[in-house]
């Protein structure tokens, strides 16, 4: 079976500051952590002036897939682990 990684940001080109989203995100991330058993880092929620835009992270995974298609899953997994746990 062939699997393909297709990126789509939940907040692509987002313009909301973390200060406005932190409560919403924390609640949802805690639920994901509970259901999956994965630990999350919540430090980013304290960066109140951060504009929450998932586009750059998605583009990084797409760029990695263009450079070395066979390693895109490894890159994505490593990237996700570094960001979220």
PDB file of N, CA, C and O in Angstrom:
ATOM      1  N   UNK A   1       0.843  -1.160   0.000  1.00  0.00           N
ATOM      2  CA  UNK A   1       0.000   0.000   0.000  1.00  0.00           C
ATOM      3  C   UNK A   1       0.897   1.234   0.000  1.00  0.00           C
ATOM      4  O   UNK A   1       1.860   1.310   0.763  1.00  0.00           O
ATOM      5  N   UNK A   2       0.583   2.172  -0.836  1.00  0.00           N
ATOM      6  CA  UNK A   2       1.334   3.426  -0.911  1.00  0.00           C
ATOM      7  C   UNK A   2       0.598   4.500  -0.125  1.00  0.00           C
ATOM      8  O   UNK A   2      -0.611   4.678  -0.272  1.00  0.00           O
ATOM      9  N   UNK A   3       1.344   5.211   0.710  1.00  0.00           N
ATOM     10  CA  UNK A   3       0.787   6.341   1.455  1.00  0.00           C
ATOM     11  C   UNK A   3       1.427   7.619   0.967  1.00  0.00           C
ATOM     12  O   UNK A   3       2.628   7.657   0.700  1.00  0.00           O
ATOM     13  N   UNK A   4       0.637   8.656   0.850  1.00  0.00           N
ATOM     14  CA  UNK A   4       1.151   9.965   0.454  1.00  0.00           C
ATOM     15  C   UNK A   4       0.834  10.969   1.551  1.00  0.00           C
ATOM     16  O   UNK A   4      -0.252  10.960   2.131  1.00  0.00           O
ATOM     17  N   UNK A   5       1.792  11.825   1.820  1.00  0.00           N
ATOM     18  CA  UNK A   5       1.612  12.872   2.818  1.00  0.00           C
ATOM     19  C   UNK A   5       1.156  14.127   2.086  1.00  0.00           C
ATOM     20  O   UNK A   5       1.883  14.660   1.248  1.00  0.00           O
ATOM     21  N   UNK A   6      -0.033  14.594   2.400  1.00  0.00           N
ATOM     22  CA  UNK A   6      -0.571  15.805   1.780  1.00  0.00           C
ATOM     23  C   UNK A   6      -0.744  16.843   2.877  1.00  0.00           C
ATOM     24  O   UNK A   6      -1.486  16.628   3.835  1.00  0.00           O
ATOM     25  N   UNK A   7      -0.066  17.951   2.734  1.00  0.00           N
ATOM     26  CA  UNK A   7      -0.076  18.975   3.770  1.00  0.00           C
ATOM     27  C   UNK A   7      -1.222  19.961   3.561  1.00  0.00           C
ATOM     28  O   UNK A   7      -1.543  20.341   2.435  1.00  0.00           O
ATOM     29  N   UNK A   8      -1.814  20.354   4.649  1.00  0.00           N
ATOM     30  CA  UNK A   8      -2.848  21.382   4.643  1.00  0.00           C
ATOM     31  C   UNK A   8      -2.881  22.023   6.016  1.00  0.00           C
ATOM     32  O   UNK A   8      -3.244  21.375   6.998  1.00  0.00           O
ATOM     33  N   UNK A   9      -2.515  23.253   6.088  1.00  0.00           N
ATOM     34  CA  UNK A   9      -2.451  23.929   7.382  1.00  0.00           C
ATOM     35  C   UNK A   9      -3.828  24.271   7.918  1.00  0.00           C
ATOM     36  O   UNK A   9      -4.704  24.722   7.180  1.00  0.00           O
ATOM     37  N   UNK A  10      -4.005  24.052   9.204  1.00  0.00           N
ATOM     38  CA  UNK A  10      -5.276  24.404   9.837  1.00  0.00           C
ATOM     39  C   UNK A  10      -5.432  25.913   9.977  1.00  0.00           C
ATOM     40  O   UNK A  10      -6.551  26.423  10.028  1.00  0.00           O
ATOM     41  N   UNK A  11      -4.341  26.605  10.037  1.00  0.00           N
ATOM     42  CA  UNK A  11      -4.347  28.067  10.132  1.00  0.00           C
ATOM     43  C   UNK A  11      -3.408  28.643   9.081  1.00  0.00           C
ATOM     44  O   UNK A  11      -2.583  29.506   9.381  1.00  0.00           O
ATOM     45  N   UNK A  12      -3.536  28.167   7.867  1.00  0.00           N
ATOM     46  CA  UNK A  12      -2.687  28.642   6.770  1.00  0.00           C
ATOM     47  C   UNK A  12      -2.945  30.129   6.545  1.00  0.00           C
ATOM     48  O   UNK A  12      -4.087  30.564   6.400  1.00  0.00           O
ATOM     49  N   UNK A  13      -1.878  30.882   6.519  1.00  0.00           N
ATOM     50  CA  UNK A  13      -1.931  32.343   6.409  1.00  0.00           C
ATOM     51  C   UNK A  13      -2.739  32.971   7.536  1.00  0.00           C
ATOM     52  O   UNK A  13      -3.393  34.000   7.365  1.00  0.00           O
ATOM     53  N   UNK A  14      -2.673  32.324   8.686  1.00  0.00           N
ATOM     54  CA  UNK A  14      -3.374  32.857   9.851  1.00  0.00           C
ATOM     55  C   UNK A  14      -2.798  34.202  10.254  1.00  0.00           C
ATOM     56  O   UNK A  14      -1.611  34.460  10.051  1.00  0.00           O
ATOM     57  N   UNK A  15      -3.620  35.047  10.816  1.00  0.00           N
ATOM     58  CA  UNK A  15      -3.143  36.362  11.252  1.00  0.00           C
ATOM     59  C   UNK A  15      -3.523  36.649  12.704  1.00  0.00           C
ATOM     60  O   UNK A  15      -3.384  37.775  13.180  1.00  0.00           O
ATOM     61  N   UNK A  16      -4.004  35.617  13.400  1.00  0.00           N
ATOM     62  CA  UNK A  16      -4.376  35.802  14.791  1.00  0.00           C
ATOM     63  C   UNK A  16      -3.157  35.608  15.696  1.00  0.00           C
ATOM     64  O   UNK A  16      -2.303  34.759  15.443  1.00  0.00           O
ATOM     65  N   UNK A  17      -3.104  36.397  16.729  1.00  0.00           N
ATOM     66  CA  UNK A  17      -2.012  36.270  17.692  1.00  0.00           C
ATOM     67  C   UNK A  17      -2.306  35.134  18.661  1.00  0.00           C
ATOM     68  O   UNK A  17      -3.456  34.792  18.933  1.00  0.00           O
ATOM     69  N   UNK A  18      -1.219  34.566  19.168  1.00  0.00           N
ATOM     70  CA  UNK A  18      -1.340  33.465  20.107  1.00  0.00           C
ATOM     71  C   UNK A  18      -2.146  33.886  21.334  1.00  0.00           C
ATOM     72  O   UNK A  18      -2.850  33.064  21.920  1.00  0.00           O
ATOM     73  N   UNK A  19      -2.052  35.139  21.723  1.00  0.00           N
ATOM     74  CA  UNK A  19      -2.817  35.621  22.876  1.00  0.00           C
ATOM     75  C   UNK A  19      -4.309  35.388  22.675  1.00  0.00           C
ATOM     76  O   UNK A  19      -5.031  35.140  23.640  1.00  0.00           O
ATOM     77  N   UNK A  20      -4.779  35.464  21.430  1.00  0.00           N
ATOM     78  CA  UNK A  20      -6.199  35.275  21.133  1.00  0.00           C
ATOM     79  C   UNK A  20      -6.587  33.809  20.974  1.00  0.00           C
ATOM     80  O   UNK A  20      -7.765  33.466  21.075  1.00  0.00           O
ATOM     81  N   UNK A  21      -5.614  32.949  20.729  1.00  0.00           N
ATOM     82  CA  UNK A  21      -5.899  31.549  20.432  1.00  0.00           C
ATOM     83  C   UNK A  21      -5.459  30.571  21.513  1.00  0.00           C
ATOM     84  O   UNK A  21      -5.842  29.402  21.473  1.00  0.00           O
ATOM     85  N   UNK A  22      -4.669  31.020  22.469  1.00  0.00           N
ATOM     86  CA  UNK A  22      -4.020  30.083  23.392  1.00  0.00           C
ATOM     87  C   UNK A  22      -5.014  29.230  24.179  1.00  0.00           C
ATOM     88  O   UNK A  22      -4.780  28.035  24.355  1.00  0.00           O
ATOM     89  N   UNK A  23      -6.096  29.799  24.648  1.00  0.00           N
ATOM     90  CA  UNK A  23      -7.074  29.006  25.397  1.00  0.00           C
ATOM     91  C   UNK A  23      -7.716  27.931  24.536  1.00  0.00           C
ATOM     92  O   UNK A  23      -7.848  26.780  24.954  1.00  0.00           O
ATOM     93  N   UNK A  24      -8.112  28.317  23.332  1.00  0.00           N
ATOM     94  CA  UNK A  24      -8.714  27.395  22.374  1.00  0.00           C
ATOM     95  C   UNK A  24      -7.738  26.272  22.018  1.00  0.00           C
ATOM     96  O   UNK A  24      -8.098  25.095  22.047  1.00  0.00           O
ATOM     97  N   UNK A  25      -6.498  26.647  21.682  1.00  0.00           N
ATOM     98  CA  UNK A  25      -5.504  25.651  21.295  1.00  0.00           C
ATOM     99  C   UNK A  25      -5.154  24.723  22.447  1.00  0.00           C
ATOM    100  O   UNK A  25      -5.046  23.512  22.256  1.00  0.00           O
ATOM    101  N   UNK A  26      -4.976  25.278  23.644  1.00  0.00           N
ATOM    102  CA  UNK A  26      -4.601  24.448  24.787  1.00  0.00           C
ATOM    103  C   UNK A  26      -5.663  23.380  25.038  1.00  0.00           C
ATOM    104  O   UNK A  26      -5.339  22.216  25.274  1.00  0.00           O
ATOM    105  N   UNK A  27      -6.911  23.776  24.985  1.00  0.00           N
ATOM    106  CA  UNK A  27      -7.998  22.824  25.199  1.00  0.00           C
ATOM    107  C   UNK A  27      -7.957  21.692  24.173  1.00  0.00           C
ATOM    108  O   UNK A  27      -8.094  20.521  24.528  1.00  0.00           O
ATOM    109  N   UNK A  28      -7.772  22.039  22.917  1.00  0.00           N
ATOM    110  CA  UNK A  28      -7.755  21.021  21.866  1.00  0.00           C
ATOM    111  C   UNK A  28      -6.486  20.171  21.909  1.00  0.00           C
ATOM    112  O   UNK A  28      -6.546  18.959  21.701  1.00  0.00           O
ATOM    113  N   UNK A  29      -5.346  20.795  22.176  1.00  0.00           N
ATOM    114  CA  UNK A  29      -4.100  20.038  22.258  1.00  0.00           C
ATOM    115  C   UNK A  29      -4.118  19.076  23.437  1.00  0.00           C
ATOM    116  O   UNK A  29      -3.583  17.972  23.341  1.00  0.00           O
ATOM    117  N   UNK A  30      -4.728  19.485  24.553  1.00  0.00           N
ATOM    118  CA  UNK A  30      -4.848  18.576  25.693  1.00  0.00           C
ATOM    119  C   UNK A  30      -5.714  17.372  25.324  1.00  0.00           C
ATOM    120  O   UNK A  30      -5.412  16.247  25.721  1.00  0.00           O
ATOM    121  N   UNK A  31      -6.770  17.599  24.578  1.00  0.00           N
ATOM    122  CA  UNK A  31      -7.630  16.496  24.141  1.00  0.00           C
ATOM    123  C   UNK A  31      -6.871  15.550  23.215  1.00  0.00           C
ATOM    124  O   UNK A  31      -6.981  14.332  23.355  1.00  0.00           O
ATOM    125  N   UNK A  32      -6.105  16.091  22.273  1.00  0.00           N
ATOM    126  CA  UNK A  32      -5.304  15.262  21.370  1.00  0.00           C
ATOM    127  C   UNK A  32      -4.274  14.468  22.169  1.00  0.00           C
ATOM    128  O   UNK A  32      -4.078  13.278  21.923  1.00  0.00           O
ATOM    129  N   UNK A  33      -3.622  15.121  23.118  1.00  0.00           N
ATOM    130  CA  UNK A  33      -2.626  14.435  23.954  1.00  0.00           C
ATOM    131  C   UNK A  33      -3.281  13.298  24.732  1.00  0.00           C
ATOM    132  O   UNK A  33      -2.720  12.208  24.840  1.00  0.00           O
ATOM    133  N   UNK A  34      -4.453  13.552  25.266  1.00  0.00           N
ATOM    134  CA  UNK A  34      -5.166  12.529  26.025  1.00  0.00           C
ATOM    135  C   UNK A  34      -5.532  11.334  25.153  1.00  0.00           C
ATOM    136  O   UNK A  34      -5.343  10.185  25.552  1.00  0.00           O
ATOM    137  N   UNK A  35      -6.054  11.609  23.969  1.00  0.00           N
ATOM    138  CA  UNK A  35      -6.513  10.527  23.086  1.00  0.00           C
ATOM    139  C   UNK A  35      -5.371   9.739  22.460  1.00  0.00           C
ATOM    140  O   UNK A  35      -5.502   8.541  22.211  1.00  0.00           O
ATOM    141  N   UNK A  36      -4.253  10.410  22.206  1.00  0.00           N
ATOM    142  CA  UNK A  36      -3.146   9.735  21.524  1.00  0.00           C
ATOM    143  C   UNK A  36      -2.057   9.244  22.460  1.00  0.00           C
ATOM    144  O   UNK A  36      -1.245   8.400  22.082  1.00  0.00           O
ATOM    145  N   UNK A  37      -2.035   9.768  23.681  1.00  0.00           N
ATOM    146  CA  UNK A  37      -0.969   9.413  24.604  1.00  0.00           C
ATOM    147  C   UNK A  37       0.337  10.127  24.315  1.00  0.00           C
ATOM    148  O   UNK A  37       1.366   9.806  24.909  1.00  0.00           O
ATOM    149  N   UNK A  38       0.304  11.106  23.394  1.00  0.00           N
ATOM    150  CA  UNK A  38       1.501  11.875  23.044  1.00  0.00           C
ATOM    151  C   UNK A  38       1.598  13.110  23.922  1.00  0.00           C
ATOM    152  O   UNK A  38       0.600  13.775  24.195  1.00  0.00           O
ATOM    153  N   UNK A  39       2.809  13.405  24.357  1.00  0.00           N
ATOM    154  CA  UNK A  39       3.044  14.617  25.139  1.00  0.00           C
ATOM    155  C   UNK A  39       3.119  15.822  24.206  1.00  0.00           C
ATOM    156  O   UNK A  39       3.606  15.710  23.081  1.00  0.00           O
ATOM    157  N   UNK A  40       2.651  16.939  24.658  1.00  0.00           N
ATOM    158  CA  UNK A  40       2.713  18.186  23.899  1.00  0.00           C
ATOM    159  C   UNK A  40       3.530  19.204  24.686  1.00  0.00           C
ATOM    160  O   UNK A  40       3.533  19.195  25.917  1.00  0.00           O
ATOM    161  N   UNK A  41       4.214  20.071  23.971  1.00  0.00           N
ATOM    162  CA  UNK A  41       4.828  21.243  24.579  1.00  0.00           C
ATOM    163  C   UNK A  41       3.799  22.363  24.482  1.00  0.00           C
ATOM    164  O   UNK A  41       3.228  22.594  23.417  1.00  0.00           O
ATOM    165  N   UNK A  42       3.570  23.037  25.562  1.00  0.00           N
ATOM    166  CA  UNK A  42       2.611  24.135  25.557  1.00  0.00           C
ATOM    167  C   UNK A  42       3.307  25.485  25.661  1.00  0.00           C
ATOM    168  O   UNK A  42       2.644  26.518  25.755  1.00  0.00           O
ATOM    169  N   UNK A  43       4.651  25.487  25.646  1.00  0.00           N
ATOM    170  CA  UNK A  43       5.418  26.732  25.799  1.00  0.00           C
ATOM    171  C   UNK A  43       5.041  27.780  24.766  1.00  0.00           C
ATOM    172  O   UNK A  43       5.014  28.973  25.069  1.00  0.00           O
ATOM    173  N   UNK A  44       4.752  27.346  23.563  1.00  0.00           N
ATOM    174  CA  UNK A  44       4.451  28.284  22.481  1.00  0.00           C
ATOM    175  C   UNK A  44       3.204  29.122  22.796  1.00  0.00           C
ATOM    176  O   UNK A  44       3.050  30.232  22.287  1.00  0.00           O
ATOM    177  N   UNK A  45       2.332  28.588  23.624  1.00  0.00           N
ATOM    178  CA  UNK A  45       1.108  29.309  23.963  1.00  0.00           C
ATOM    179  C   UNK A  45       1.389  30.575  24.771  1.00  0.00           C
ATOM    180  O   UNK A  45       0.540  31.463  24.847  1.00  0.00           O
ATOM    181  N   UNK A  46       2.565  30.660  25.371  1.00  0.00           N
ATOM    182  CA  UNK A  46       2.939  31.833  26.164  1.00  0.00           C
ATOM    183  C   UNK A  46       3.519  32.960  25.321  1.00  0.00           C
ATOM    184  O   UNK A  46       3.747  34.058  25.830  1.00  0.00           O
ATOM    185  N   UNK A  47       3.758  32.708  24.060  1.00  0.00           N
ATOM    186  CA  UNK A  47       4.314  33.731  23.160  1.00  0.00           C
ATOM    187  C   UNK A  47       3.160  34.551  22.588  1.00  0.00           C
ATOM    188  O   UNK A  47       2.753  34.351  21.443  1.00  0.00           O
ATOM    189  N   UNK A  48       2.648  35.458  23.377  1.00  0.00           N
ATOM    190  CA  UNK A  48       1.409  36.156  23.068  1.00  0.00           C
ATOM    191  C   UNK A  48       1.425  36.937  21.761  1.00  0.00           C
ATOM    192  O   UNK A  48       0.382  37.073  21.120  1.00  0.00           O
ATOM    193  N   UNK A  49       2.580  37.455  21.348  1.00  0.00           N
ATOM    194  CA  UNK A  49       2.651  38.240  20.117  1.00  0.00           C
ATOM    195  C   UNK A  49       2.884  37.395  18.871  1.00  0.00           C
ATOM    196  O   UNK A  49       2.889  37.926  17.761  1.00  0.00           O
ATOM    197  N   UNK A  50       3.075  36.095  19.035  1.00  0.00           N
ATOM    198  CA  UNK A  50       3.313  35.204  17.909  1.00  0.00           C
ATOM    199  C   UNK A  50       2.068  35.124  17.031  1.00  0.00           C
ATOM    200  O   UNK A  50       0.966  34.886  17.526  1.00  0.00           O
ATOM    201  N   UNK A  51       2.246  35.322  15.731  1.00  0.00           N
ATOM    202  CA  UNK A  51       1.154  35.137  14.774  1.00  0.00           C
ATOM    203  C   UNK A  51       1.104  33.641  14.460  1.00  0.00           C
ATOM    204  O   UNK A  51       2.088  33.069  13.991  1.00  0.00           O
ATOM    205  N   UNK A  52      -0.027  33.020  14.716  1.00  0.00           N
ATOM    206  CA  UNK A  52      -0.168  31.577  14.537  1.00  0.00           C
ATOM    207  C   UNK A  52      -0.528  31.271  13.097  1.00  0.00           C
ATOM    208  O   UNK A  52      -1.681  31.403  12.689  1.00  0.00           O
ATOM    209  N   UNK A  53       0.470  30.861  12.336  1.00  0.00           N
ATOM    210  CA  UNK A  53       0.329  30.561  10.911  1.00  0.00           C
ATOM    211  C   UNK A  53       0.998  29.212  10.657  1.00  0.00           C
ATOM    212  O   UNK A  53       2.207  29.074  10.840  1.00  0.00           O
ATOM    213  N   UNK A  54       0.226  28.230  10.241  1.00  0.00           N
ATOM    214  CA  UNK A  54       0.777  26.896  10.015  1.00  0.00           C
ATOM    215  C   UNK A  54       1.406  26.750   8.631  1.00  0.00           C
ATOM    216  O   UNK A  54       1.999  25.715   8.327  1.00  0.00           O
ATOM    217  N   UNK A  55       1.283  27.770   7.797  1.00  0.00           N
ATOM    218  CA  UNK A  55       1.817  27.712   6.437  1.00  0.00           C
ATOM    219  C   UNK A  55       3.303  27.413   6.353  1.00  0.00           C
ATOM    220  O   UNK A  55       3.690  26.524   5.594  1.00  0.00           O
ATOM    221  N   UNK A  56       4.160  28.115   7.099  1.00  0.00           N
ATOM    222  CA  UNK A  56       5.596  27.841   7.002  1.00  0.00           C
ATOM    223  C   UNK A  56       5.964  26.389   7.320  1.00  0.00           C
ATOM    224  O   UNK A  56       6.817  25.809   6.649  1.00  0.00           O
ATOM    225  N   UNK A  57       5.337  25.806   8.325  1.00  0.00           N
ATOM    226  CA  UNK A  57       5.634  24.412   8.668  1.00  0.00           C
ATOM    227  C   UNK A  57       5.215  23.477   7.536  1.00  0.00           C
ATOM    228  O   UNK A  57       5.932  22.530   7.213  1.00  0.00           O
ATOM    229  N   UNK A  58       4.062  23.740   6.936  1.00  0.00           N
ATOM    230  CA  UNK A  58       3.606  22.918   5.808  1.00  0.00           C
ATOM    231  C   UNK A  58       4.559  23.042   4.625  1.00  0.00           C
ATOM    232  O   UNK A  58       4.889  22.049   3.977  1.00  0.00           O
ATOM    233  N   UNK A  59       4.997  24.263   4.349  1.00  0.00           N
ATOM    234  CA  UNK A  59       5.930  24.462   3.227  1.00  0.00           C
ATOM    235  C   UNK A  59       7.261  23.767   3.481  1.00  0.00           C
ATOM    236  O   UNK A  59       7.890  23.284   2.539  1.00  0.00           O
ATOM    237  N   UNK A  60       7.699  23.706   4.731  1.00  0.00           N
ATOM    238  CA  UNK A  60       8.950  23.011   5.058  1.00  0.00           C
ATOM    239  C   UNK A  60       8.847  21.529   4.725  1.00  0.00           C
ATOM    240  O   UNK A  60       9.789  20.950   4.183  1.00  0.00           O
ATOM    241  N   UNK A  61       7.720  20.914   5.041  1.00  0.00           N
ATOM    242  CA  UNK A  61       7.543  19.494   4.739  1.00  0.00           C
ATOM    243  C   UNK A  61       7.466  19.284   3.228  1.00  0.00           C
ATOM    244  O   UNK A  61       8.038  18.326   2.707  1.00  0.00           O
ATOM    245  N   UNK A  62       6.770  20.164   2.529  1.00  0.00           N
ATOM    246  CA  UNK A  62       6.683  20.054   1.063  1.00  0.00           C
ATOM    247  C   UNK A  62       8.065  20.221   0.445  1.00  0.00           C
ATOM    248  O   UNK A  62       8.431  19.470  -0.459  1.00  0.00           O
ATOM    249  N   UNK A  63       8.841  21.197   0.921  1.00  0.00           N
ATOM    250  CA  UNK A  63      10.195  21.401   0.394  1.00  0.00           C
ATOM    251  C   UNK A  63      11.061  20.175   0.634  1.00  0.00           C
ATOM    252  O   UNK A  63      11.816  19.772  -0.251  1.00  0.00           O
ATOM    253  N   UNK A  64      10.965  19.580   1.808  1.00  0.00           N
ATOM    254  CA  UNK A  64      11.736  18.365   2.097  1.00  0.00           C
ATOM    255  C   UNK A  64      11.340  17.246   1.144  1.00  0.00           C
ATOM    256  O   UNK A  64      12.196  16.484   0.695  1.00  0.00           O
ATOM    257  N   UNK A  65      10.061  17.140   0.834  1.00  0.00           N
ATOM    258  CA  UNK A  65       9.609  16.077  -0.074  1.00  0.00           C
ATOM    259  C   UNK A  65      10.123  16.296  -1.492  1.00  0.00           C
ATOM    260  O   UNK A  65      10.324  15.337  -2.237  1.00  0.00           O
ATOM    261  N   UNK A  66      10.334  17.548  -1.863  1.00  0.00           N
ATOM    262  CA  UNK A  66      10.864  17.844  -3.197  1.00  0.00           C
ATOM    263  C   UNK A  66      12.353  17.545  -3.274  1.00  0.00           C
ATOM    264  O   UNK A  66      12.845  17.108  -4.314  1.00  0.00           O
ATOM    265  N   UNK A  67      13.070  17.776  -2.186  1.00  0.00           N
ATOM    266  CA  UNK A  67      14.505  17.541  -2.141  1.00  0.00           C
ATOM    267  C   UNK A  67      14.817  16.051  -2.050  1.00  0.00           C
ATOM    268  O   UNK A  67      15.677  15.546  -2.773  1.00  0.00           O
ATOM    269  N   UNK A  68      14.121  15.357  -1.168  1.00  0.00           N
ATOM    270  CA  UNK A  68      14.388  13.933  -0.941  1.00  0.00           C
ATOM    271  C   UNK A  68      13.064  13.226  -0.650  1.00  0.00           C
ATOM    272  O   UNK A  68      12.727  13.007   0.513  1.00  0.00           O
ATOM    273  N   UNK A  69      12.308  12.865  -1.695  1.00  0.00           N
ATOM    274  CA  UNK A  69      10.984  12.267  -1.493  1.00  0.00           C
ATOM    275  C   UNK A  69      10.973  11.053  -0.565  1.00  0.00           C
ATOM    276  O   UNK A  69      10.008  10.852   0.171  1.00  0.00           O
ATOM    277  N   UNK A  70      12.005  10.264  -0.589  1.00  0.00           N
ATOM    278  CA  UNK A  70      12.010   9.043   0.232  1.00  0.00           C
ATOM    279  C   UNK A  70      12.134   9.339   1.729  1.00  0.00           C
ATOM    280  O   UNK A  70      11.882   8.459   2.553  1.00  0.00           O
ATOM    281  N   UNK A  71      12.514  10.546   2.083  1.00  0.00           N
ATOM    282  CA  UNK A  71      12.699  10.886   3.494  1.00  0.00           C
ATOM    283  C   UNK A  71      11.608  11.795   4.050  1.00  0.00           C
ATOM    284  O   UNK A  71      11.718  12.256   5.186  1.00  0.00           O
ATOM    285  N   UNK A  72      10.556  12.062   3.275  1.00  0.00           N
ATOM    286  CA  UNK A  72       9.551  13.020   3.725  1.00  0.00           C
ATOM    287  C   UNK A  72       8.860  12.570   5.008  1.00  0.00           C
ATOM    288  O   UNK A  72       8.582  13.404   5.870  1.00  0.00           O
ATOM    289  N   UNK A  73       8.575  11.272   5.160  1.00  0.00           N
ATOM    290  CA  UNK A  73       7.925  10.793   6.385  1.00  0.00           C
ATOM    291  C   UNK A  73       8.858  10.949   7.580  1.00  0.00           C
ATOM    292  O   UNK A  73       8.413  11.318   8.667  1.00  0.00           O
ATOM    293  N   UNK A  74      10.138  10.673   7.392  1.00  0.00           N
ATOM    294  CA  UNK A  74      11.116  10.827   8.469  1.00  0.00           C
ATOM    295  C   UNK A  74      11.204  12.292   8.877  1.00  0.00           C
ATOM    296  O   UNK A  74      11.205  12.613  10.066  1.00  0.00           O
ATOM    297  N   UNK A  75      11.278  13.183   7.883  1.00  0.00           N
ATOM    298  CA  UNK A  75      11.348  14.615   8.161  1.00  0.00           C
ATOM    299  C   UNK A  75      10.097  15.077   8.902  1.00  0.00           C
ATOM    300  O   UNK A  75      10.197  15.773   9.912  1.00  0.00           O
ATOM    301  N   UNK A  76       8.931  14.696   8.411  1.00  0.00           N
ATOM    302  CA  UNK A  76       7.676  15.108   9.032  1.00  0.00           C
ATOM    303  C   UNK A  76       7.601  14.625  10.476  1.00  0.00           C
ATOM    304  O   UNK A  76       7.241  15.391  11.370  1.00  0.00           O
ATOM    305  N   UNK A  77       7.934  13.379  10.702  1.00  0.00           N
ATOM    306  CA  UNK A  77       7.867  12.820  12.051  1.00  0.00           C
ATOM    307  C   UNK A  77       8.837  13.526  12.981  1.00  0.00           C
ATOM    308  O   UNK A  77       8.475  13.875  14.105  1.00  0.00           O
ATOM    309  N   UNK A  78      10.067  13.742  12.526  1.00  0.00           N
ATOM    310  CA  UNK A  78      11.068  14.427  13.330  1.00  0.00           C
ATOM    311  C   UNK A  78      10.635  15.862  13.632  1.00  0.00           C
ATOM    312  O   UNK A  78      10.769  16.338  14.760  1.00  0.00           O
ATOM    313  N   UNK A  79      10.117  16.539  12.616  1.00  0.00           N
ATOM    314  CA  UNK A  79       9.658  17.915  12.749  1.00  0.00           C
ATOM    315  C   UNK A  79       8.513  17.999  13.763  1.00  0.00           C
ATOM    316  O   UNK A  79       8.515  18.865  14.638  1.00  0.00           O
ATOM    317  N   UNK A  80       7.545  17.103  13.640  1.00  0.00           N
ATOM    318  CA  UNK A  80       6.394  17.105  14.535  1.00  0.00           C
ATOM    319  C   UNK A  80       6.811  16.816  15.972  1.00  0.00           C
ATOM    320  O   UNK A  80       6.310  17.448  16.902  1.00  0.00           O
ATOM    321  N   UNK A  81       7.710  15.883  16.155  1.00  0.00           N
ATOM    322  CA  UNK A  81       8.164  15.540  17.505  1.00  0.00           C
ATOM    323  C   UNK A  81       8.884  16.722  18.137  1.00  0.00           C
ATOM    324  O   UNK A  81       8.687  17.006  19.318  1.00  0.00           O
ATOM    325  N   UNK A  82       9.708  17.408  17.370  1.00  0.00           N
ATOM    326  CA  UNK A  82      10.452  18.554  17.913  1.00  0.00           C
ATOM    327  C   UNK A  82       9.511  19.695  18.294  1.00  0.00           C
ATOM    328  O   UNK A  82       9.746  20.376  19.292  1.00  0.00           O
ATOM    329  N   UNK A  83       8.472  19.910  17.531  1.00  0.00           N
ATOM    330  CA  UNK A  83       7.552  21.002  17.782  1.00  0.00           C
ATOM    331  C   UNK A  83       6.587  20.691  18.924  1.00  0.00           C
ATOM    332  O   UNK A  83       6.324  21.544  19.771  1.00  0.00           O
ATOM    333  N   UNK A  84       6.070  19.486  18.941  1.00  0.00           N
ATOM    334  CA  UNK A  84       4.963  19.175  19.846  1.00  0.00           C
ATOM    335  C   UNK A  84       5.340  18.500  21.142  1.00  0.00           C
ATOM    336  O   UNK A  84       4.550  18.507  22.085  1.00  0.00           O
ATOM    337  N   UNK A  85       6.525  17.915  21.220  1.00  0.00           N
ATOM    338  CA  UNK A  85       6.829  17.200  22.464  1.00  0.00           C
ATOM    339  C   UNK A  85       8.158  17.637  23.048  1.00  0.00           C
ATOM    340  O   UNK A  85       8.567  17.135  24.095  1.00  0.00           O
TER     341      UNK A  85
END
